[in-house]
Amino acid sequence: MRKLTYYVASTIDGFIATEDGSVDFFPVGGDHGPAITAQYPETLPTKVRESLGVDKAGSTFDTVLMGRKTHDFGVRTGTSSPYAHLRQFVVSTTLPESPDPGLELIASDPLARVRELKREKGLGIWLCGGGELAQVLLPEIDQVFLKLYPIVLGKGRPLFGVGARLPEPTRFRVSTSRIFEDGVAFMKYSRIR
């Protein structure tokens, strides 16, 4: 069965964006970027891949899921199909139709749709964001790949949505970790079932 992986950047106090959705506070550069990109080239937006001359197919993910706010971030940067090299889904109850022919809209019951996707053949499924969607999909998240930046933001959009209401703790274990010279820690967590 395919795995659902929440692969995201976070501050050490657990925020993935400012309250208005900006991620400009995450530093660009350092030694973590090239190393992680080499391992997961499919997680670069298509326009970035093209500008950097990255044509290597990824071996981890062939599908990406994103919430409406995460997709809107791509729209603000000039694209309605940010990961055209992957099979793309946007989860939204407010969009009347898919914002791009290259995206499939999930308008209701994303948990059921993810369960269907996990039964299909293929590589892994990347949950690109955001935190509210991660909270909804937590029962099906198999792995968390976390780029942990040495930043305290104080407030913003939480890693698992505002006021996560869980019936019981969801346990993960660290499967691998690496700390880069620039201070970014890349942690891989696997769900304990």
C-alpha positions in Angstrom: 0.0 0.0 0.0 1.2 3.5 -0.8 2.2 5.8 2.1 0.9 9.2 2.9 3.8 11.5 4.0 3.4 14.9 5.5 6.6 16.6 4.2 6.8 20.2 5.5 9.0 22.9 6.9 8.4 24.1 10.5 9.8 26.4 13.1 10.9 24.9 16.4 7.8 26.3 17.9 5.6 24.4 15.4 4.6 26.9 12.8 4.6 26.3 9.0 3.7 29.8 8.0 2.8 33.2 9.4 -0.8 34.0 10.1 -1.2 35.5 6.6 0.4 32.4 5.0 3.9 33.9 4.3 6.9 31.6 4.4 9.5 34.3 3.7 11.0 33.9 7.2 12.5 30.5 6.2 16.0 31.2 5.1 17.1 30.3 1.6 20.5 28.9 1.1 22.7 26.9 3.3 23.7 23.3 2.9 20.4 21.6 3.7 18.7 22.7 0.5 20.9 21.0 -2.1 21.1 17.8 0.0 17.3 17.5 0.5 16.6 18.5 -3.1 18.9 15.8 -4.4 17.0 13.2 -2.4 13.5 14.5 -3.2 13.7 16.4 -6.5 10.0 15.9 -7.1 9.1 18.2 -4.2 10.4 21.3 -6.1 7.7 23.2 -7.9 7.7 22.6 -11.6 8.8 26.2 -12.4 11.7 25.9 -9.9 12.7 22.6 -11.4 12.8 24.1 -14.9 14.8 27.2 -13.8 17.4 25.0 -12.0 17.5 22.5 -14.9 16.3 19.6 -12.6 14.9 16.9 -14.7 15.5 13.9 -12.4 12.4 12.0 -11.7 11.8 11.4 -8.1 11.6 8.0 -6.6 9.6 8.8 -3.5 6.4 10.6 -4.6 4.2 10.7 -7.7 1.2 12.4 -6.1 0.8 15.6 -4.2 -2.1 16.8 -2.0 -2.5 20.4 -0.9 -5.1 22.4 0.9 -6.7 25.5 -0.6 -4.4 27.9 1.3 -1.3 26.0 0.2 -2.6 26.0 -3.4 -3.4 29.8 -3.2 0.2 30.4 -2.3 1.2 28.9 -5.6 -1.4 31.0 -7.4 0.1 34.2 -5.8 3.5 33.1 -7.2 2.0 32.9 -10.7 0.9 29.3 -11.2 -2.3 27.4 -10.7 -0.5 24.1 -11.3 2.5 24.2 -9.1 3.6 20.5 -9.4 2.7 19.7 -13.0 5.2 16.9 -13.0 3.1 15.1 -10.3 -0.5 14.0 -10.1 -2.0 16.9 -8.1 -5.0 17.2 -5.8 -6.4 20.3 -4.1 -8.7 19.9 -1.1 -11.3 22.6 -0.8 -15.0 22.9 0.1 -15.1 26.5 -1.3 -13.8 26.1 -4.8 -16.7 25.6 -7.3 -14.4 23.7 -9.7 -10.8 22.7 -10.1 -8.6 25.8 -10.6 -6.6 24.1 -13.3 -7.1 21.2 -15.7 -3.9 19.6 -14.1 -5.5 19.4 -10.7 -8.2 17.2 -9.3 -10.5 18.9 -6.8 -11.4 17.0 -3.6 -14.5 18.8 -2.4 -15.7 16.5 0.3 -14.4 13.7 2.5 -10.6 13.9 1.8 -10.0 11.1 4.3 -12.0 8.7 2.1 -10.2 9.9 -1.1 -6.8 9.4 0.5 -7.7 5.9 1.5 -8.6 5.2 -2.1 -5.4 6.7 -3.4 -3.3 4.7 -0.9 -4.8 1.5 -2.4 -3.7 2.5 -6.0 -0.4 1.4 -7.4 2.3 3.9 -7.5 4.9 5.8 -5.5 4.1 7.7 -2.3 1.6 10.5 -1.7 3.0 13.8 -0.5 0.9 15.9 1.8 2.4 19.3 1.0 0.2 21.4 3.3 -1.3 22.8 5.2 -1.8 22.2 8.8 -5.6 22.1 8.9 -5.5 19.4 6.2 -2.8 17.5 8.0 -5.1 17.5 11.1 -8.0 16.0 9.1 -5.7 13.5 7.4 -3.8 12.5 10.5 -5.5 9.1 10.7 -3.9 8.2 7.4 -0.5 9.9 7.7 2.2 7.2 7.7 5.2 9.4 7.8 6.2 13.0 8.7 9.3 14.4 7.0 10.1 17.6 8.9 12.5 20.3 7.9 13.0 21.9 11.3 14.4 25.4 11.1 16.1 27.0 14.2 13.5 29.8 14.3 10.9 30.7 16.9 8.1 32.5 15.2 5.7 33.0 18.1 2.5 32.8 16.2 1.3 31.6 12.8 -0.2 28.6 11.1 0.4 25.5 13.2 1.9 22.2 11.9 -1.4 20.4 12.6 -3.9 23.1 12.5 -5.4 25.3 15.2 -6.7 23.6 18.3 -6.0 20.1 17.1 -8.7 17.9 18.7 -7.4 14.3 18.8 -9.2 11.5 20.7 -5.8 10.2 21.8 -2.1 10.9 21.1 -0.8 9.8 17.7 2.6 8.2 18.1 5.5 8.4 15.7 9.1 7.3 16.1 12.2 8.9 14.5 13.4 6.7 11.7 16.3 9.0 10.5 17.6 12.4 11.4 20.3 14.7 10.0 21.4 18.1 11.3 23.0 20.4 8.7 25.7 22.9 9.2 23.2 25.7 8.6 21.2 24.5 11.7 18.3 22.9 9.8 17.4 19.5 11.1 15.8 17.0 8.7 13.7 14.5 10.7 11.9 11.5 9.3 9.2 10.1 11.6 7.3 6.8 11.0 3.9 6.2 12.5 3.7 3.6 15.2 0.6 1.5 14.5 
